[in-house]
């Protein structure tokens, strides 16, 4: 199942469909499911129903508030999850939001945080870099699925993937800032 069909989530769902997997999709804006259902995805009316009968549930949402609404809200993912399933949280939401999700899922549900480096092109090609934070057993269970999306790097225990993504983003933002300052200096010097 894939919940959140924005630019990245829709492409992740498409990659999984292309690999021959059964994919159930959900999005707050229901018409975002149309293209994927035309390609063979199933849909559900609520997040809780989306996770019924699937082994792995992927969330790719805009921010912590959206994630918590989809997981904790009425008819949310937490209401539908059962022991033996695995929730893979791929949004860039930080370790605190991931810990909150981990705290509310039912016992026996694995939680893997696996935010991604890359954008639309990498998602379409299956060449994302995924920072995986999870217990060894949970990371191993989802490795085949994550490998279809890119290079999954197990960076540590629960929450480590979300933390690694924040570190990577801080490096990227710093580099962009330095480049901007250098261009402004070049312009000022008449280059």
N, C-alpha and C positions, 0 to 999 in steps of 0.2 A: 504494500500500500504506500502511496505517496500523498501526503497532505501538504498543500501549498504549491500552487502551480504558476508562480511568477516566472520570470525569465530563467531562473536556474531550476526550480522544481519541475517545470514542464519538460525541460530537456533531460533531467535525470529520469523522469518517468518514461520519456521516449526511448532513452538508452536501454532501460530495463525491458521495455516492450520489444525492442529490436533484438535483444538477446534471448527472446522466447519465454520470458517470465510472465506469469499471470500478474497483472497490475490493477489494483483498485485505486481510484483517485478521488480526491475531494478538494474543493476550494470554496472559500466564502462566496466568491463570485462564480456562480454555477456554470455560466457559459464558457469559462476557461477550461472546462472539461471536454468541450465538444470535439476539438481536434484530436485529443487522445482517445476518446471513445470511438471516433471514426477509424482509428488505427488499431482498435482491439481492446482498449482499457475498459474496465468496468467502473461504474460510479456508485456512490452511496450517498444517502441524504444527510447523514451526520458524521462527524468524526468517529463516534463510537461504532457506528455501523461499518465504517470504512475498514476498521481493523478486524472485523469478524472473519475468522477462518484463514487469516494470513499468518505467515511465520515471522515476517519482518515488516516493520512499520517505519517509514522514513518521514521525518518532518523537515521542511525547508521553508521557513517562515520569515517575515520581514524583521521582527525584533522580539525582545523578550515578552512584551505585552501580548503580541499575536500568538507566540508560542504558548504562553500560559492560558490564554483564552481557549485555544484549540485543545489543549491537554486537560485543563481543569474545569472548563466551562460546562454548561448544561449539555448533556449528550456528548461530552468530550472524549478524547482518546482514552483517558484513564478509566472511564466507565466501561469501555469495550475491551480493554486488554485483559488477557488471561495468562496464567503461568505457562511458561514455555515459549512465549513470543518474545521478540526483541525489538525495542524501540531505538532507532538510529536517528539522533538529533543532529542535523547537518546545518542548521542555521548558525549565523554568527551572533550569538546571544550572550556569551561569557559564561564562566563557571558557576556563578550564582544561580542563574536561570536553569542551567542543566541540573544543579543540585536540587533545586525545587522540584523539577520534573521527577528526578530519581526518588525523591521522598514521597511522591504521591502515587506512583504506579503500584499495582498490586504485587505482592510477594511472588517471586518466581519469574518476574519479567526482567529480562536483561536490558540494561540501558547503556548505549554506546554514544558518546559524543564524537562526531566526525565532521566538523566544519571543513570547508574546502578552500583551497587557493586556486584561483582560475576564474574564468568568466564563461560567457555563452559559448564561444568557440571550443574551449576545453571541455565543457560539459557535453557538447554535441559529439566531439571526437572521443570521449572517454579518456581524456588525459588530464583530469583534475589531480591535484595533490590533496589528499585527505589526511588530516591530523586526527588520529584515532585515540581517544581516551576511554579505557574500559578495562575490566578484569580480563585476564588472559583468555579465559574460556569464552567470554562474550565476543572479544575481538576475533578469535579464531572462527566462531560460528558465522560471523557476517563477512569474513574476508573474501569468500568467492563473489558475493554480491558487490562489495566495494571495489574489487578488482575490475569489474565491468565498467566502473565509473572513472578509474584512474589508479594512481599509485597511493595505496593506503599505507600510512606509516604509523605504527603503534607507538605513540610517544609516552605512554604511561597509563596509570590507573584512571578511574572515573574522574572526569573534569579536566584531565590533562590536555585533551584535544582542544577544548574550548579555550584553555589558557594559552596553548601554543598558537592558536589563531590570533589571539589578541597581541601576542608578542610579534608575530609576523606582520600584522597590520601596523603596529607602531613603527616597525622598521620601514615599511613601505611609505607610510605618511611622512616620516622623517626624511626619506630620500627625495620624495616629491617636493617637500618644502625647501630642501637645500638646492635642488635643481631650479626651482622658481626664483630663489634668491640669486643664483648664479646668472640666470637669464636677465633678471632686473639689473644686475650690476653690468652685464655686457651691454644692455641697452643704454644705460646711463653713461657708459664709456664710449658710446658711439659705434659699437661693434655690430 
